[in-house]
Amino acid sequence: MTLEEKIAALSTDPSVPRLGIHGSSQIEGLHGVALGGPGGWGGKGLEPVPTTQFPQSVGLGETWDPELLRQAAAIEGYEARYIFQTDHQAAEWDGHKYRRTGIVIRSPNSDLARDPRWGRSEESYGEDPFLTGTMAAAFVHGLQGDDLKYWLTASLLKHFLANSNENGRGGSSSNFDHRLLREYYSVPFRMGIVDGGARAYMTAYNAYNGIPMAAQPMLKDLTMAEWGFNGIICTDAGALTNMVTEHKYFTDPDVAAAGALHAGINQFLDRYRESVTSAISKKLVNMAELDDALRGVYRVMIRLGLLDPPEMVPYSAIKGTAPVWDNEKHKQMARHVTQESIVLLKNADNFLPLKKAALKTVAVLGPYADQVALDWYSGTPPYAVSPLQGIKAALGKNVRVDFAPSNDGNAAVKAARGADVVILVVGNHPTCTPAGRSARCRATGKRPSIALPLRSSRKNWLSECTPSTRRRWWF
């Protein structure tokens, strides 16, 4: 590889066209392949690809069933590999050619959700390190598959470490002692790497005890030396720049690039090429260090089978003209996982389950009764069933279902008074605003309160979120 090719391979796409190396870039996939959805993950100007969507990570954690998570992740990995290979073969389905290049999946999130007001709490399996680590390891197993030589996809954990800090996370520091590091914050990542076998992770924006995570010595001292990690370590989007502009830890981008590479970073989600090139020309980074960094990247590509002939890779059989998510197995699994994610907090006087034969009229109320609210890291589901639709289907034609829009208080009161049972569907929108893509407060901000909004207007939803930084993209 030439110097230019080596520097280019430090991006999230380590392909080397001149040498015939078709590497894998990264895609989102916290609870299903995300090539669409509110975040627009399908790519600018590209039509979203429908994929099987499971409950948010917080819901997956509430199943308390690591084997179920493994099975869900296996479906996600299968669909990701199918889309990736149709890119290779330019296969068509329904007149569309898939041009997506990722089987390195940014999932699971091994952060700990200590506060429900945290802007990313729905991405975590929970606040307990053992639960989160157990679920993370199971999800990694599902994504990577059971073959002893090749991975189905590669799991990329995020965001190492202590990313639940708020109010200026891009330049703030999470400060705590060694015991909290060992017994709490690092546990889910250790379990994902050691028990699950993940060989890729993303560093957090924040610092730990004053040192930005993208330059933390623990990337080598802890994850490599103690846990045996030897794969991809990437920055979060813009984190290289943050170390200069927000953390003010380095004086200029060239020194920051050298510091990141020395720490163990080998992929950048940032404008890095000029800085890395300059760092090399200034002899802040030598060629041996650059080569050593790239070894971790290509170890992952080798495990994915991307440097071997396709006929050697067992997953090459995942191809064809029929969409793999359009099958009953995937639909039934999505339904089953969703059912298992529901937590019943109280059932006074054994009120539930409802006795269908005793019901004549049911009122369904609430701002989300007749919609499916997708979160920022959702893909585009091939189909969706709202609570109202599901309730009607379950009750059948012999039970009247009255629905009142949330902005019509009089209609809601009337429907409730005339019903045997009222089913109320309420909550905070997962992207802070029903508009979805304008929800920049979600990723780098927090809610000042967990109170429900008074009405479902756009202005009210936005008032529930307080942006803490001005970052444009989050991964």
C-alpha positions as CSV (number, residue, x, y, z in Angstrom):
1,M,0.0,0.0,0.0
2,T,1.2,3.5,-0.7
3,L,1.2,6.2,2.0
4,E,-1.9,7.8,0.5
5,E,-3.7,4.4,0.5
6,K,-2.7,3.8,4.2
7,I,-4.0,7.2,5.2
8,A,-7.2,6.7,3.3
9,A,-7.7,3.3,5.1
10,L,-7.9,5.2,8.4
11,S,-11.4,6.3,7.4
12,T,-14.4,4.1,8.1
13,D,-13.9,2.4,4.7
14,P,-10.6,0.6,4.4
15,S,-11.1,-0.4,0.8
16,V,-8.0,-0.3,-1.5
17,P,-9.4,-0.4,-5.1
18,R,-5.9,-0.6,-6.7
19,L,-5.3,-3.9,-4.8
20,G,-8.8,-5.2,-5.3
21,I,-9.6,-4.9,-1.6
22,H,-13.3,-4.2,-1.0
23,G,-13.5,-3.4,2.7
24,S,-16.5,-2.8,4.9
25,S,-17.6,0.6,6.1
26,Q,-19.8,1.1,9.2
27,I,-23.6,1.2,9.6
28,E,-25.9,1.8,12.4
29,G,-27.8,-1.1,14.0
30,L,-28.7,-0.8,17.7
31,H,-32.0,-2.8,17.2
32,G,-32.1,-3.7,13.5
33,V,-30.2,-2.6,10.4
34,A,-30.6,1.2,10.0
35,L,-30.6,2.2,6.4
36,G,-33.4,4.8,6.7
37,G,-35.5,6.0,9.6
38,P,-35.6,9.4,11.2
39,G,-31.8,9.6,11.2
40,G,-31.7,9.2,7.4
41,W,-29.1,6.5,7.7
42,G,-29.8,5.1,4.3
43,G,-27.6,7.8,2.8
44,K,-28.2,11.1,1.1
45,G,-30.3,10.7,-2.1
46,L,-30.7,7.0,-1.6
47,E,-34.0,5.3,-1.0
48,P,-34.3,3.7,2.5
49,V,-33.9,-0.1,2.6
50,P,-36.7,-1.7,4.7
51,T,-35.3,-4.0,7.4
52,T,-36.6,-5.9,10.5
53,Q,-36.8,-3.6,13.5
54,F,-36.8,-4.7,17.1
55,P,-37.6,-2.7,20.2
56,Q,-35.1,0.0,21.3
57,S,-32.1,-1.2,23.3
58,V,-33.8,-0.2,26.6
59,G,-36.6,-2.5,25.7
60,L,-34.3,-5.3,24.6
61,G,-32.6,-5.0,28.1
62,E,-36.1,-5.3,29.7
63,T,-36.5,-8.8,28.2
64,W,-33.9,-10.1,30.6
65,D,-33.2,-12.8,28.0
66,P,-29.7,-12.8,26.5
67,E,-30.6,-15.8,24.3
68,L,-33.5,-13.8,22.8
69,L,-31.1,-10.9,22.1
70,R,-28.7,-13.3,20.4
71,Q,-31.4,-14.5,18.1
72,A,-32.5,-10.9,17.3
73,A,-29.0,-9.8,16.6
74,A,-28.5,-12.9,14.3
75,I,-31.4,-11.8,12.2
76,E,-29.9,-8.3,12.0
77,G,-26.6,-9.7,11.0
78,Y,-28.2,-11.9,8.3
79,E,-30.0,-8.9,6.8
80,A,-26.9,-6.7,6.9
81,R,-24.8,-9.4,5.1
82,Y,-27.6,-9.9,2.5
83,I,-27.6,-6.1,1.7
84,F,-23.8,-6.0,1.6
85,Q,-23.6,-8.9,-0.8
86,T,-26.2,-7.6,-3.1
87,D,-24.0,-4.5,-3.3
88,H,-21.2,-6.8,-4.6
89,Q,-23.4,-8.6,-7.1
90,A,-25.6,-5.6,-8.1
91,A,-28.5,-7.9,-7.5
92,E,-32.0,-6.4,-7.9
93,W,-35.1,-6.7,-5.9
94,D,-38.3,-5.0,-7.0
95,G,-36.3,-2.9,-9.5
96,H,-33.9,-1.6,-6.9
97,K,-30.2,-2.2,-6.7
98,Y,-28.8,-2.1,-3.2
99,R,-25.6,0.0,-2.9
100,R,-24.8,-0.3,0.8
101,T,-21.4,-1.3,2.0
102,G,-21.5,-2.0,5.7
103,I,-21.1,-5.2,7.7
104,V,-19.3,-3.5,10.6
105,I,-22.3,-2.6,12.7
106,R,-22.2,0.1,15.4
107,S,-23.9,-2.0,18.1
108,P,-24.4,-2.7,20.9
109,N,-24.2,0.4,23.0
110,S,-22.4,-0.7,26.2
111,D,-22.9,2.6,28.0
112,L,-24.7,2.6,31.3
113,A,-27.9,4.6,31.6
114,R,-27.7,6.1,35.1
115,D,-30.4,8.8,34.6
116,P,-33.6,8.5,32.5
117,R,-33.1,12.2,31.5
118,W,-29.9,11.4,29.7
119,G,-30.3,12.1,26.0
120,R,-29.3,8.6,25.0
121,S,-30.8,6.4,27.7
122,E,-32.9,4.5,25.2
123,E,-29.7,3.2,23.5
124,S,-28.6,1.4,26.6
125,Y,-29.7,-1.9,28.1
126,G,-29.9,-0.4,31.6
127,E,-28.0,1.0,34.5
128,D,-26.6,-2.3,35.9
129,P,-23.2,-3.3,34.6
130,F,-23.7,-7.0,34.8
131,L,-27.1,-6.9,33.0
132,T,-25.7,-4.5,30.3
133,G,-22.6,-6.6,29.8
134,T,-24.5,-9.9,29.6
135,M,-26.9,-8.4,27.0
136,A,-24.0,-6.8,25.1
137,A,-22.1,-10.1,24.9
138,A,-25.2,-11.9,23.7
139,F,-25.8,-9.3,21.0
140,V,-22.2,-9.5,19.8
141,H,-22.5,-13.3,19.5
142,G,-25.6,-12.9,17.4
143,L,-24.1,-10.3,15.1
144,Q,-20.9,-12.2,14.5
145,G,-22.3,-15.7,14.2
146,D,-21.2,-19.1,15.1
147,D,-18.6,-19.9,12.4
148,L,-15.2,-20.6,13.8
149,K,-13.3,-18.8,11.1
150,Y,-15.6,-16.1,9.6
151,W,-17.9,-13.5,11.2
152,L,-21.4,-12.9,9.8
153,T,-20.9,-9.2,10.6
154,A,-18.5,-7.3,13.0
155,S,-19.9,-5.8,16.2
156,L,-18.6,-2.3,17.0
157,L,-19.3,-1.4,20.7
158,K,-19.9,2.2,21.7
159,H,-19.1,4.6,23.3
160,F,-16.0,3.7,25.4
161,L,-16.1,5.1,28.2
162,A,-18.5,6.9,30.7
163,N,-20.4,8.5,27.9
164,S,-23.5,9.3,30.1
165,N,-22.0,12.6,31.0
166,E,-24.2,15.6,29.9
167,N,-23.9,19.4,29.4
168,G,-21.0,19.8,27.0
169,R,-20.1,16.1,26.6
170,G,-17.9,17.1,23.6
171,G,-15.5,18.9,25.9
172,S,-16.2,17.7,29.5
173,S,-14.6,15.1,31.7
174,S,-16.2,12.2,33.5
175,N,-14.1,12.0,36.7
176,F,-14.2,9.0,39.0
177,D,-11.9,6.6,40.9
178,H,-10.3,3.3,39.9
179,R,-12.9,1.2,41.6
180,L,-15.7,2.8,39.6
181,L,-13.7,2.3,36.5
182,R,-13.1,-1.4,37.2
183,E,-16.4,-2.4,38.8
184,Y,-18.9,-0.2,36.9
185,Y,-18.1,1.8,33.8
186,S,-15.8,-0.6,32.1
187,V,-17.6,-3.8,32.9
188,P,-20.0,-4.0,29.9
189,F,-17.2,-3.2,27.5
190,R,-15.0,-5.9,29.0
191,M,-17.8,-8.4,28.8
192,G,-18.6,-7.4,25.2
193,I,-14.9,-7.9,24.2
194,V,-13.8,-10.8,26.4
195,D,-17.1,-12.8,26.6
196,G,-18.7,-11.7,23.4
197,G,-15.6,-11.5,21.2
198,A,-16.1,-8.0,19.8
199,R,-13.1,-6.6,18.1
200,A,-14.2,-3.1,17.3
201,Y,-15.4,-0.2,19.5
202,M,-15.9,3.6,19.3
203,T,-14.5,6.0,21.8
204,A,-16.6,8.5,23.6
205,Y,-16.6,12.3,23.1
206,N,-15.9,13.0,26.8
207,A,-12.6,12.8,28.7
208,Y,-12.0,10.5,31.6
209,N,-10.1,12.2,34.5
210,G,-9.0,15.0,32.2
211,I,-7.8,13.0,29.2
212,P,-10.1,12.8,26.1
213,M,-11.1,9.2,25.4
214,A,-9.7,9.4,21.8
215,A,-6.3,9.8,23.4
216,Q,-6.7,7.8,26.5
217,P,-3.7,5.5,27.4
218,M,-6.3,2.9,28.7
219,L,-7.2,2.1,25.0
220,K,-3.9,0.2,25.0
221,D,-3.2,-0.4,28.7
222,L,-6.7,-1.8,29.5
223,T,-8.5,-3.0,26.4
224,M,-5.4,-4.3,24.5
225,A,-2.9,-5.4,27.2
226,E,-5.5,-6.8,29.7
227,W,-8.5,-7.8,27.6
228,G,-6.7,-9.0,24.5
229,F,-8.3,-6.5,22.1
230,N,-6.6,-6.2,18.7
231,G,-9.1,-4.7,16.2
232,I,-10.8,-1.4,15.2
233,I,-10.8,1.6,17.6
234,C,-12.6,4.5,16.0
235,T,-13.4,8.0,17.1
236,D,-16.9,9.4,17.3
237,A,-17.8,12.0,14.7
238,G,-15.8,15.1,15.1
239,A,-13.9,13.9,18.2
240,L,-10.5,14.5,16.7
241,T,-11.4,18.2,16.2
242,N,-13.0,18.4,19.7
243,M,-9.7,17.5,21.4
244,V,-8.4,20.8,20.1
245,T,-11.4,23.1,20.1
246,E,-13.4,21.9,23.1
247,H,-11.2,19.8,25.3
248,K,-8.2,22.1,24.4
249,Y,-6.0,19.1,25.3
250,F,-3.9,19.4,22.1
251,T,-2.6,22.6,20.6
252,D,-3.4,21.8,17.0
253,P,-5.0,19.1,14.8
254,D,-1.6,17.6,13.7
255,V,-0.6,16.9,17.3
256,A,-4.1,15.7,18.1
257,A,-4.0,13.2,15.2
258,A,-0.6,11.9,16.4
259,G,-1.9,11.6,19.9
260,A,-4.9,9.6,18.8
261,L,-2.8,7.2,16.7
262,H,-0.4,6.7,19.5
263,A,-3.3,5.9,21.9
264,G,-4.6,3.2,19.5
265,I,-7.1,4.9,17.2
266,N,-7.1,3.4,13.8
267,Q,-10.3,4.8,12.2
268,F,-11.5,8.4,12.2
269,L,-15.1,9.7,11.9
270,D,-13.7,13.2,11.2
271,R,-11.7,15.3,8.7
272,Y,-8.5,13.7,9.6
273,R,-6.4,13.2,6.4
274,E,-4.7,16.5,6.3
275,S,-3.8,16.3,10.0
276,V,-2.5,12.7,9.7
277,T,-0.5,13.6,6.6
278,S,1.0,16.6,8.3
279,A,1.8,14.6,11.5
280,I,3.7,12.0,9.4
281,S,5.6,14.7,7.5
282,K,6.5,16.3,10.9
283,K,7.7,12.9,12.1
284,L,5.1,12.9,14.9
285,V,4.0,9.5,13.6
286,N,6.3,7.1,11.8
287,M,5.5,4.4,9.2
288,A,5.9,1.6,11.6
289,E,3.2,3.1,13.9
290,L,0.9,3.7,10.9
291,D,1.3,0.0,9.8
292,D,0.7,-1.2,13.3
293,A,-2.5,0.8,13.5
294,L,-3.8,-0.6,10.2
295,R,-3.2,-4.2,11.3
296,G,-6.2,-3.9,13.7
297,V,-8.4,-2.7,10.9
298,Y,-7.5,-5.5,8.5
299,R,-7.8,-8.2,11.2
300,V,-11.5,-7.3,11.2
301,M,-11.7,-7.4,7.4
302,I,-10.1,-10.8,7.4
303,R,-12.5,-12.2,10.0
304,L,-15.3,-10.9,7.7
305,G,-13.9,-12.9,4.8
306,L,-13.3,-9.8,2.7
307,L,-9.7,-10.7,1.8
308,D,-10.7,-14.3,0.7
309,P,-12.5,-15.6,-2.4
310,P,-16.3,-15.5,-1.8
311,E,-16.6,-19.3,-2.2
312,M,-14.5,-19.8,0.9
313,V,-16.9,-17.7,3.1
314,P,-20.0,-19.6,4.2
315,Y,-22.1,-16.4,4.3
316,S,-21.7,-15.9,0.6
317,A,-24.8,-18.0,0.2
318,I,-26.9,-15.2,1.7
319,K,-27.9,-13.7,-1.6
320,G,-30.7,-13.7,-4.1
321,T,-33.5,-11.6,-5.5
322,A,-36.0,-12.0,-2.6
323,P,-35.6,-9.6,0.4
324,V,-34.5,-11.7,3.4
325,W,-36.6,-9.6,5.9
326,D,-39.8,-10.4,4.1
327,N,-40.3,-13.8,5.8
328,E,-42.5,-15.1,8.6
329,K,-39.5,-16.1,10.8
330,H,-38.3,-12.5,11.1
331,K,-41.8,-11.1,11.6
332,Q,-42.6,-13.6,14.3
333,M,-39.3,-12.9,16.1
334,A,-39.9,-9.1,16.0
335,R,-43.3,-9.7,17.5
336,H,-42.0,-12.1,20.2
337,V,-39.1,-9.8,21.3
338,T,-41.5,-6.9,21.5
339,Q,-43.9,-8.9,23.7
340,E,-41.0,-9.9,26.0
341,S,-39.8,-6.3,26.3
342,I,-43.1,-5.1,27.9
343,V,-42.9,-4.7,31.7
344,L,-46.0,-4.7,33.7
345,L,-45.5,-2.5,36.7
346,K,-48.8,-3.0,38.5
347,N,-51.9,-5.2,38.1
348,A,-54.2,-4.2,40.9
349,D,-57.0,-6.6,41.7
350,N,-55.9,-8.8,38.8
351,F,-57.4,-6.4,36.3
352,L,-55.4,-7.8,33.5
353,P,-55.7,-9.7,31.2
354,L,-58.9,-8.1,29.9
355,K,-61.8,-10.5,29.3
356,K,-62.7,-9.9,25.7
357,A,-66.1,-11.5,26.1
358,A,-67.1,-8.9,28.7
359,L,-66.2,-5.9,26.6
360,K,-68.5,-3.9,24.4
361,T,-66.7,-0.6,24.0
362,V,-63.0,0.3,24.5
363,A,-61.6,3.8,24.3
364,V,-58.1,4.2,23.0
365,L,-56.6,7.6,23.8
366,G,-53.2,9.3,23.8
367,P,-50.9,11.1,21.4
368,Y,-49.1,7.9,20.2
369,A,-52.1,5.6,20.1
370,D,-52.3,5.7,16.3
371,Q,-48.6,5.9,15.3
372,V,-45.4,4.0,15.6
373,A,-42.7,6.4,16.9
374,L,-39.3,5.5,15.5
375,D,-36.2,6.6,17.4
376,W,-33.1,8.2,16.0
377,Y,-31.2,5.0,15.3
378,S,-34.2,3.1,13.9
379,G,-34.1,1.9,10.3
380,T,-37.2,1.9,8.1
381,P,-39.4,-1.1,9.0
382,P,-41.0,-3.1,6.2
383,Y,-44.4,-2.7,8.0
384,A,-45.6,-1.1,11.2
385,V,-48.6,-1.8,13.5
386,S,-49.7,1.1,15.8
387,P,-51.3,0.3,19.2
388,L,-54.7,1.3,17.9
389,Q,-54.4,-1.1,14.9
390,G,-53.2,-3.9,17.1
391,I,-56.0,-3.4,19.7
392,K,-58.6,-3.4,16.9
393,A,-57.2,-6.6,15.5
394,A,-57.1,-8.3,18.9
395,L,-60.6,-7.3,19.8
396,G,-62.3,-8.1,16.5
397,K,-65.5,-6.8,15.0
398,N,-67.7,-7.5,18.0
399,V,-66.1,-4.9,20.3
400,R,-66.4,-1.2,19.4
401,V,-63.1,0.8,19.6
402,D,-63.4,4.6,20.0
403,F,-60.3,6.6,19.3
404,A,-60.0,10.3,20.1
405,P,-57.0,12.4,18.8
406,S,-55.0,13.8,21.7
407,N,-55.7,17.4,20.6
408,D,-59.4,17.0,21.1
409,G,-60.0,17.0,24.8
410,N,-63.8,16.9,24.6
411,A,-63.8,13.9,22.3
412,A,-61.4,12.1,24.6
413,V,-63.5,12.7,27.7
414,K,-66.7,11.6,25.8
415,A,-65.0,8.4,24.5
416,A,-63.7,7.6,28.0
417,R,-67.1,8.0,29.7
418,G,-68.8,5.8,27.2
419,A,-66.2,2.9,27.4
420,D,-65.9,-0.2,29.5
421,V,-62.1,0.2,29.4
422,V,-59.8,3.0,28.6
423,I,-56.3,2.3,27.1
424,L,-54.1,5.3,27.3
425,V,-51.0,5.5,25.2
426,V,-48.6,8.3,26.4
427,G,-44.9,9.0,26.6
428,N,-42.1,11.3,25.4
429,H,-41.2,11.0,21.7
430,P,-37.9,9.1,21.2
431,T,-36.4,11.9,19.0
432,C,-37.8,14.7,21.3
433,T,-40.0,15.9,18.5
434,P,-42.5,14.2,16.2
435,A,-40.7,15.9,13.3
436,G,-37.9,13.5,13.8
437,R,-34.9,14.6,11.8
438,S,-34.7,18.1,13.5
439,A,-34.2,16.4,16.9
440,R,-30.7,17.5,17.5
441,C,-31.3,17.7,21.2
442,R,-31.7,14.0,21.6
443,A,-28.1,12.9,21.2
444,T,-26.2,15.6,23.0
445,G,-28.8,17.0,25.3
446,K,-30.9,16.0,28.2
447,R,-34.5,16.5,29.4
448,P,-34.8,18.7,32.4
449,S,-37.6,16.6,33.6
450,I,-39.2,13.2,32.9
451,A,-42.7,14.7,33.1
452,L,-45.0,14.0,30.2
453,P,-45.7,17.0,27.9
454,L,-49.1,18.7,28.3
455,R,-49.9,18.4,24.6
456,S,-48.3,16.9,21.6
457,S,-47.5,20.1,19.8
458,R,-44.1,20.5,18.2
459,K,-43.3,23.5,20.4
460,N,-44.1,21.6,23.6
461,W,-42.0,18.6,22.5
462,L,-39.0,20.7,21.9
463,S,-39.4,22.4,25.2
464,E,-38.8,19.0,26.8
465,C,-35.2,19.0,25.5
466,T,-32.3,21.2,26.3
467,P,-29.4,21.1,23.8
468,S,-26.2,21.0,25.6
469,T,-23.8,21.3,22.6
470,R,-24.0,22.4,19.0
471,R,-23.1,19.2,17.2
472,R,-24.5,18.4,13.9
473,W,-24.1,14.6,13.6
474,W,-24.0,11.8,16.1
475,F,-23.0,8.2,15.5
